[in-house]
């Protein structure tokens, strides 16, 4: 009997959602993977959003740090800072995740949020912050699109 290959979810599109009073939010249905037990959430040091990734993406981040042209001390510090800030969440039967209070406060998530796909991972933004960021980066995206022939 052949084993079924792991399905790789691609996180695509932009989806508006509402956080409930307990900081639960529904992950967009196409992004819920019954083969993924946990998602890993971190507030990046230069971001106004939460970065969410499955284990395979988190493992890639570790490999990027380990193979970067950094001193051993810089690598240890980066791994400590990265993994020390990660919180694991597990989608419930309705596809909701419970976000941690400290991470929500760090990036200003309150009620209205936007899920933004980045193919192998996704971001969760406060709706107003995302609107501001999207407007500010539109011209940059147009330039990149021209360069790559999009």
C-alpha positions in Angstrom: 0.0 0.0 0.0 1.4 3.4 -1.0 1.4 6.3 1.4 -0.4 9.4 0.3 2.1 12.3 -0.1 1.8 15.2 2.2 -0.4 17.9 0.8 1.4 21.2 0.7 -0.9 24.1 1.4 -0.2 27.3 -0.4 -1.3 30.4 1.6 -2.7 32.6 -1.1 -4.9 35.7 -1.1 -6.0 38.2 1.5 -8.9 37.5 3.9 -10.5 39.7 6.5 -11.5 38.2 9.8 -12.5 39.2 13.3 -10.8 38.3 16.5 -13.2 37.2 19.3 -12.9 38.4 22.9 -10.5 35.4 23.6 -8.2 36.2 20.7 -9.5 33.3 18.6 -9.7 33.8 14.9 -10.7 31.5 12.0 -8.0 30.6 9.6 -9.2 30.9 6.0 -10.7 27.5 5.1 -8.3 26.7 2.1 -5.4 27.2 4.5 -6.5 24.7 7.1 -4.5 21.5 6.6 -5.7 18.5 8.6 -2.1 17.1 8.3 -0.6 20.1 10.1 -1.1 19.7 13.9 0.6 23.0 14.8 1.3 26.4 13.4 4.1 28.5 14.7 3.6 32.3 15.3 6.2 35.0 15.8 6.2 38.8 15.8 9.1 39.6 13.6 11.5 42.3 14.9 10.8 44.7 12.0 7.1 43.9 11.5 3.7 45.2 12.4 2.2 41.8 12.0 2.3 38.2 13.2 4.1 35.7 11.0 2.6 32.2 10.9 4.2 29.1 9.5 4.0 25.4 9.5 6.9 23.3 10.9 8.5 22.8 7.5 8.8 26.6 7.0 10.1 27.0 10.5 12.8 24.4 9.9 13.8 26.3 6.7 14.3 29.4 8.8 16.6 27.5 11.2 18.6 26.2 8.2 18.9 29.8 6.8 20.3 31.0 10.1 22.7 28.1 10.5 24.1 28.5 7.0 24.2 32.3 7.0 27.6 34.0 6.9 27.5 34.9 10.6 29.7 34.2 13.6 28.8 31.2 15.8 27.7 33.7 18.5 25.5 35.6 16.0 23.9 32.3 14.9 23.2 31.2 18.5 21.8 34.6 19.3 19.6 34.6 16.2 18.3 31.1 16.9 17.6 31.9 20.5 15.8 35.1 19.6 13.8 33.5 16.8 12.7 30.3 18.6 12.4 32.1 22.0 9.7 34.3 20.4 7.7 31.5 18.7 4.3 30.4 20.1 2.7 27.3 18.8 -1.0 27.2 18.1 -3.3 24.4 17.0 -6.4 24.9 14.9 -9.6 23.7 16.6 -12.3 21.7 14.7 -13.7 25.0 13.4 -10.3 26.0 12.0 -9.8 28.7 14.7 -6.5 29.4 16.4 -6.0 31.1 19.8 -3.5 33.9 19.4 -1.4 34.8 22.5 -2.2 38.1 24.2 1.4 39.3 24.3 1.9 38.8 20.5 -1.4 40.5 19.7 -0.5 43.5 21.9 3.0 43.7 20.3 1.5 44.2 16.8 -1.7 46.0 17.7 -4.2 43.2 16.9 -7.6 44.0 18.4 -10.7 43.1 16.5 -10.5 43.4 12.7 -7.6 41.5 11.2 -6.3 40.6 7.7 -4.7 37.3 6.8 -2.2 37.8 4.0 -0.8 34.8 2.1 2.9 34.5 1.4 2.7 31.0 -0.3 4.6 29.0 2.3 3.6 31.0 5.3 1.1 33.8 6.1 0.8 37.1 8.0 -1.9 38.4 10.3 -2.2 42.2 10.4 -4.4 44.7 12.2 -6.8 45.8 9.4 -5.9 49.5 9.6 -2.1 48.8 9.7 -2.4 46.5 6.7 -4.3 49.1 4.7 -1.6 51.7 5.4 1.2 49.3 4.5 -0.5 48.1 1.3 -1.0 51.7 0.1 2.7 52.5 0.9 4.1 49.5 -0.9 1.9 49.6 -4.0 4.4 51.6 -6.1 7.2 49.2 -5.1 5.1 46.2 -6.2 4.4 47.9 -9.6 8.2 48.4 -10.1 8.9 44.7 -9.2 6.0 43.5 -11.5 7.6 45.5 -14.4 11.0 44.0 -13.7 9.7 40.4 -13.7 7.3 40.9 -16.6 4.1 40.5 -14.6 
